[in-house]
Amino acid sequence: MAFTGCVSVAYNNRGLEKSELGDYQGAIADYTKAIEINPNDAEAYNNRGLAKGKLGDYQGAIGDYTKAIEINPKNAEAYDNRGRAKLSLIDNQGAIEDFTKAIEVDPKDAVAYLSRGIAKLALGNQQGACQDWRRAAELGNKSALEIIKEYCQ
């Protein structure tokens, strides 16, 4: 069993390298192999979702993030990533729900606050967006400061 886990990790790591090089199709193939070897590899699902998102397959990415969350419901990164994929599909309410869950899991997730603010603004909730951006800035997100200057003065 330990050997199987090592092989799965090796495929996942190779997928990461391919993603770094922009070979997202190759990365997806490696992540898929890692998942075949270890169907409970939440990290491989999350990473495959990232690669699918880079290729514009947001629905496929959402499916992978959802599986990663099923395996590990305390995975704030998978909620963040799924929320961003939903933003790309203009599912702002769904994105807000995912970013809120990411914040519940990790209250110091500045990226989730920043992204949730973007989704709130898209739905016309500027006040709520500004609250989220201010929290992101408090947590050290420098991008939030620029957004606050533009939308919250």
matplotlib code that plots the C-alpha trace (Angstrom):
import matplotlib.pyplot as plt

x = [0.0, 2.8, 4.3, 1.0, 0.9, 4.4, 3.5, 0.4, 2.5, 5.1, 2.4, 1.0, 4.4, 5.1, 1.8, 2.8, 6.0, 4.1, 1.7, 4.6, 5.8, 2.3, 1.7, -1.8, -2.9, 0.1, -0.5, -4.1, -3.0, -0.6, -3.2, -5.7, -3.2, -2.5, -6.3, -6.6, -3.9, -5.4, -9.0, -8.9, -6.1, -7.8, -4.6, -4.6, -8.2, -7.5, -4.5, -6.3, -9.0, -6.4, -5.1, -8.6, -9.3, -6.1, -7.6, -11.0, -12.8, -14.4, -17.2, -14.6, -12.6, -15.6, -16.2, -12.7, -12.8, -16.1, -14.5, -11.5, -14.0, -15.9, -12.7, -11.5, -14.3, -11.7, -9.9, -10.1, -8.0, -10.5, -13.4, -11.3, -10.5, -14.1, -15.3, -13.0, -14.2, -17.7, -16.8, -15.4, -18.8, -20.6, -22.2, -21.6, -24.0, -22.3, -18.9, -20.0, -21.1, -17.7, -15.7, -17.8, -17.1, -13.4, -13.5, -15.3, -12.6, -9.8, -10.8, -7.5, -7.9, -7.4, -7.8, -11.3, -12.3, -10.9, -12.7, -15.9, -15.9, -15.6, -18.6, -20.6, -19.8, -20.9, -24.3, -24.5, -23.6, -20.9, -21.1, -20.6, -17.8, -16.0, -16.3, -14.7, -11.9, -11.2, -10.9, -8.6, -6.4, -6.3, -5.1, -2.2, -3.6, -2.1, -4.4, -7.3, -5.9, -6.0, -9.5, -10.6, -9.2, -11.2, -14.6, -14.8, -14.0]
y = [0.0, 2.4, 1.8, 2.7, 6.0, 6.8, 6.2, 8.4, 11.2, 10.8, 11.3, 14.3, 15.8, 15.3, 16.9, 19.9, 20.2, 20.0, 22.7, 24.9, 24.5, 25.2, 21.6, 21.5, 18.5, 16.5, 17.6, 16.5, 13.1, 12.7, 13.9, 11.5, 8.6, 9.7, 9.6, 6.2, 4.9, 6.7, 7.7, 9.6, 11.9, 15.3, 17.2, 15.5, 16.4, 20.0, 20.2, 18.7, 21.3, 24.0, 22.6, 22.3, 25.9, 27.0, 25.4, 27.1, 23.9, 25.5, 22.9, 20.1, 22.1, 22.6, 18.8, 18.1, 20.7, 19.3, 15.8, 17.3, 18.9, 15.6, 13.9, 16.7, 19.1, 21.3, 22.2, 25.9, 26.0, 23.8, 26.1, 29.1, 27.4, 26.3, 29.8, 31.3, 28.8, 29.8, 33.5, 32.6, 31.1, 34.2, 32.1, 34.9, 33.6, 30.1, 31.8, 33.7, 30.5, 28.8, 31.8, 32.0, 28.3, 28.9, 31.7, 29.4, 26.8, 29.4, 32.8, 34.3, 33.4, 36.9, 35.7, 34.3, 37.7, 39.5, 37.2, 37.2, 41.0, 40.7, 38.4, 40.7, 43.7, 41.9, 41.3, 45.0, 44.7, 47.4, 47.8, 44.1, 44.0, 46.9, 45.1, 42.0, 44.0, 45.8, 42.5, 41.2, 44.3, 43.8, 40.3, 41.6, 41.4, 44.3, 44.0, 44.7, 48.2, 49.2, 47.9, 49.8, 53.0, 52.5, 51.4, 52.2, 55.8]
z = [0.0, 0.8, -2.6, -4.3, -2.3, -3.4, -7.1, -6.7, -5.2, -8.0, -10.7, -8.8, -8.5, -12.2, -12.9, -10.9, -13.0, -16.2, -15.0, -14.2, -17.8, -19.2, -20.3, -18.8, -20.9, -19.8, -16.2, -16.4, -17.6, -14.7, -12.1, -13.6, -13.2, -9.6, -9.0, -10.6, -8.2, -5.2, -5.6, -2.3, -3.3, -2.7, -3.7, -7.2, -7.7, -6.7, -8.9, -11.9, -11.4, -11.6, -14.9, -16.3, -15.3, -17.2, -20.3, -19.8, -18.7, -15.7, -15.4, -15.3, -12.8, -10.6, -10.7, -9.5, -6.8, -5.6, -5.4, -3.5, -1.0, -0.6, 0.3, 2.6, 3.6, 5.5, 2.3, 2.1, -1.1, -3.0, -1.9, -3.1, -6.4, -7.0, -6.2, -8.8, -11.4, -10.6, -11.0, -14.4, -15.3, -13.8, -11.1, -8.5, -5.9, -6.1, -5.8, -2.8, -1.1, -1.8, -0.6, 2.5, 3.2, 2.6, 5.2, 7.6, 7.2, 7.3, 8.7, 7.7, 4.0, 2.5, -1.0, -0.2, 1.2, -1.9, -4.3, -2.3, -2.6, -6.3, -6.5, -4.2, -6.3, -9.5, -7.7, -6.8, -3.2, -3.1, 0.7, 1.3, -1.2, 0.5, 3.9, 2.4, 0.7, 3.9, 5.7, 3.0, 3.4, 7.2, 6.5, 4.3, 0.8, -1.1, -4.1, -1.8, -1.1, -4.8, -5.1, -2.0, -3.4, -6.6, -5.2, -1.5, -1.0]

ax = plt.figure().add_subplot(projection="3d")
ax.plot(x, y, z, "-o")
ax.set_aspect("equal")
plt.show()
